[in-house]
Amino acid sequence: MIAPDKFRGTLEAADVAEAVASGLRAVRADLDIRCCPVADGGEGTLAAALANGWQPRVEPVTGPLGEARTASFGLGTLADEPAALVELALASGLALIPADSSGARRTDPLAAGSRGTGELIRAALDAGSSTVVLGIGGSACTDGGAGLLSALGARFLDAGGTPIPPGGGGLASLARVDLSGLDPRIAQTRFVVACDVDNPLNGPRGAAAVFGPQKGARPGDVAALDANLARLVDVLAQDLGEPARTGAVRAGAGAAGGVGYAAMTVLGAEPRPGVDVVLGLVGLEAQLDGADLVITGEGSLDEQSLGGKTPLGVGRLAARHGVPVIAVSGRCTLTAEQLGAAGFAAGYALADVDPVRCFTDPATMLTEVGAEIGRRLAR
C-alpha cells in the first residue's frame, strides 16, 4: 500500500504514489500494489478524496479579496450517510491571492475574508449532505469566520444597522450579530473540522499574532486584528452568552484566522486531527486489509511531522494492523533513532541522494526509490 501526502511545491500526492509504484513494478511484477493518496486536512485534502472515489462539484464563490471565482468541493459518504468535503484553501486560501512581478503576493490582511468557504458549505447543504467535513489549512483571512457565517445567513452589523465591510478589518465597526437568518439546515448537519493547531482565537498565541504575519499583516495590523477578533467575541456573547467566550479559548479556535472559532462555536463543529479525518475520508483502514508493507511520506519529514502529520498518522494506523511502514520524503531531518521510535522500518530522502535533482526531477527519483525498495523486498 502506497499512501503518501504531497511533496509541497513539486508533486501532488497521487503523483508521488504513482512514481513509487512505477519503480516497484519495474523490478517486482509479482507485487499487488495499491495507491491511496492522502493528506493532513490542509491543502491537497480534496485532491486526496477525489483520487479515492469522491465526486467533485464546482461552484461560483467569492474569493478571499472579494473577487468572483469558482471552487470545488467533494461529495461522498461517511458512515453510509451523504457527506461533503470543503477545503477552505480552494475558496479562501492565501495561494489564491495574485502575486506581483517580483513574486510577492498582494495581500490585504485586513480585507481578506472567508465568505467563499461559507458559500461552498451552503452548496454542500443544497446537495443534501448530512455531514460536512471542513479542512481549514492555508487561509488568507483573519476574520473570525465572519465571512463564512455571512454566506450562511448571519448578519454582521454596525451601530446603524448597516452590514460591516468584509475581512478582519471590518470587525472594528461591529455592533451586533444577527444569527436569526442562519440556514436552518445547520442544526441538522454534523460538522467536522480538520484542525492541527491548538491556538486560541486571541492573545499572543492567537490567530492574528501567530498566523497574521504569514498573511502579510504588519505589527499594527496584528494589533488591530487581535482587537477586532476580541470585539467579535464580545458581540457574539450578546446572543450566545458564555459559550461565545469559552469558545474563543478552545484549542483550534485560532485556526484559519478564526474560522475554527466560528465553526466550533456557531456551527457546532467537532475538531479532529486533520490526518485522522482524511484517513477516514479515503477509507485507508479498509484498504490495508491483507497488506504486507505500507509506504508513506511527505515533502519534508522533520520534527513537525512527529506532531501528527500524514506519515505519522498512516504509520499509527498501519501499526494497529501489524504492518511495517517505510517513509519516503524530499528531505529528512530526523535521525535514524527518531525514525525508528516513530515506527518506521526505513526511510528514504531524495535530498540525501541529490539535493538539486530532488526539486527538478522528483518523480524520476521516487521511481528509483521504488525500484530500490522492490529490490530489497526480494532479498
C-alpha positions, 0 to 999 in steps of 0.5 A: 500500500502506497499512501503518501501526502504531497511533496509541497511545491513539486508533486501532488500526492497521487503523483508521488504514489504513482512514481513509487509504484512505477519503480516497484513494478519495474523490478517486482511484477509479482507485487499487488500494489495499491495507491491511496493518496492522502493528506493532513486536512490542509491543502491537497485534502480534496485532491486526496478524496477525489483520487479515492472515489469522491465526486467533485462539484464546482461552484461560483464563490467569492474569493478571499479579496472579494473577487468572483471565482469558482471552487470545488468541493467533494461529495461522498459518504461517511458512515453510509450517510451523504457527506461533503468535503470543503477545503477552505484553501480552494475558496479562501486560501492565501495561494489564491491571492495574485502575486506581483512581478517580483513574486510577492503576493498582494495581500490585504490582511485586513480585507481578506475574508472567508465568505467563499468557504461559507458559500461552498458549505451552503452548496454542500447543504443544497446537495443534501449532505448530512455531514460536512467535513471542513479542512481549514489549512492555508487561509488568507483571512483573519476574520473570525469566520465572519465571512463564512457565517455571512454566506450562511445567513448571519448578519454582521452589523454596525451601530446603524444597522448597516452590514460591516465591510468584509475581512478582519478589518471590518470587525472594528465597526461591529455592533451586533450579530444577527444569527436569526437568518442562519440556514436552518439546515445547520442544526441538522448537519454534523460538522467536522473540522480538520484542525492541527493547531491548538491556538486560541482565537486571541492573545499572543498565541492567537490567530492574528499574532501567530498566523497574521504575519504569514498573511502579510499583516504588519505589527499594527495590523496584528494589533488591530486584528487581535482587537477586532477578533476580541470585539467579535467575541464580545458581540457574539456573547450578546446572543450566545452568552458564555459559550461565545467566550469559552469558545474563543479559548478552545484549542483550534479556535485560532485556526484559519484566522478564526474560522475554527472559532466560528465553526466550533462555536456557531456551527457546532463543529467537532475538531479532529486531527486533520490526518485522522479525518482524511484517513477516514475520508479515503477509507485507508483502514479498509484498504490495508486489509491483507497488506504486507508493507505500507509506504508513506511520506511527505515533502519534508519529514522533520520534527513537525511531522512527529506532531501528527502529520500524514506519515505519522498518522498512516504509520499509527494506523498501519501499526494497529494492523501489524504492518511495517511502514517505510517513509519516503520524503524530499528531505529528512531531518530526523535521525535514524533513532527518531525514525525508528521510535516513530515506527518506521522500518526505513526511510528514504530522502531524495535530498540525501541522494541529490539535493538539486535533482530532488526539486527538478526531477522528483518523480524520476527519483521516487521511481528509483526509490521504488525500484530500490525498495522492490529490490530489497523486498526480494532479498 
